[in-house]
Amino acid sequence: MNTLSTDLTHITSEAQYNEILKTQENVMICCGRMGPMCIPVYGEMEELESEYTNVKFYDMLFDLPDAHVIRNLKECSGFMGIPFTIYYKNGQVVKATSSIQSRKQITEILNEKFGK
């Protein structure tokens, strides 16, 4: 599978990833697969996209060769489970989580790091 079955914007290359971080102030990227720990996070992101208009939401396939830009982040070095969910402010990582996250966990991070 080369893509994720979500309604989120897919990041498919390192160049696209770099451009997003250069041009977008508040970014949330969920890097995973279509598995039981990842799908709930994508679902929450799809719902939150309309509520948090100041944040850009993206997904990236964990197995994509270019996903090394997320897999190799120092903030992800101890992560054991996917998805890797990274929050960026002005191109800098401000928070990183792994494995399943609830809506409450996600919104707490969004509110703390980006406001609403």
C-alpha positions in Angstrom: 0.0 0.0 0.0 1.5 3.3 -1.1 -1.1 5.7 0.5 -3.2 6.0 3.6 -7.0 5.7 3.4 -7.7 9.0 5.2 -9.2 12.3 4.3 -6.1 14.1 5.5 -3.6 15.6 3.2 -0.9 13.0 2.5 2.8 13.9 2.6 4.5 11.7 0.0 8.0 13.1 -0.2 10.8 14.7 1.8 10.6 17.7 -0.4 6.9 18.2 0.3 7.5 17.7 4.0 10.3 20.4 4.0 8.0 22.8 2.1 5.2 22.3 4.6 7.5 23.0 7.5 8.9 26.1 5.8 5.5 27.6 4.8 3.1 26.5 7.6 3.2 27.9 11.2 1.3 25.1 13.1 1.5 21.6 11.8 0.5 18.2 13.1 1.8 15.1 11.2 0.7 11.6 12.0 3.2 9.0 10.5 1.8 5.5 10.6 -0.1 2.7 8.8 -3.7 1.7 8.5 -3.5 -0.3 11.7 -5.5 -0.4 15.0 -3.3 2.1 16.8 -3.2 4.6 13.9 -6.7 4.7 12.5 -8.2 6.3 15.7 -5.6 9.1 15.5 -6.4 9.8 11.9 -10.1 9.9 12.7 -9.6 12.4 15.5 -7.4 14.5 13.2 -10.0 14.5 10.4 -12.6 15.8 12.9 -10.3 18.3 14.5 -9.2 19.8 11.2 -12.4 21.9 11.0 -12.2 23.0 14.6 -8.5 24.0 14.6 -8.3 26.2 11.5 -4.9 27.6 12.7 -3.3 24.1 12.4 -2.5 22.1 9.3 -3.1 18.4 9.6 -1.2 15.8 7.5 -0.5 12.1 7.5 2.5 10.2 6.1 2.9 6.5 5.4 5.4 5.1 7.9 6.8 2.7 5.4 7.5 5.4 2.8 11.3 5.7 2.2 11.0 9.5 2.7 9.3 9.0 6.1 12.8 8.8 7.5 12.4 12.5 8.1 10.0 11.6 10.9 11.3 8.1 11.9 14.8 9.5 12.5 13.8 12.6 14.6 15.7 12.7 17.9 12.3 13.2 19.5 11.2 9.8 18.2 14.3 7.9 19.2 12.7 6.1 22.1 9.3 5.4 20.4 8.2 1.8 20.3 4.8 2.0 18.7 3.2 3.8 15.8 1.9 6.1 14.8 4.5 8.8 15.5 2.6 12.0 15.8 4.7 15.2 15.6 3.6 18.8 16.3 5.6 21.6 14.7 5.6 25.3 15.4 7.5 27.4 12.8 9.3 24.3 11.5 10.5 23.2 15.0 9.2 20.1 16.8 7.3 21.2 19.9 5.8 17.9 20.9 6.1 14.2 19.7 3.9 11.3 20.8 3.7 7.6 19.8 1.0 5.0 19.7 -2.7 5.7 20.0 -3.8 9.0 21.4 -7.3 10.0 22.5 -9.1 13.1 21.4 -8.5 14.6 24.8 -4.7 14.0 24.6 -4.6 15.5 21.1 -6.6 18.6 22.0 -4.6 19.2 25.1 -1.4 19.3 23.0 -3.1 21.4 20.3 -4.4 23.9 22.8 -1.1 24.1 24.7 1.2 24.4 21.7 -1.0 26.3 19.2 -3.9 27.8 21.1 -7.4 27.5 19.6 
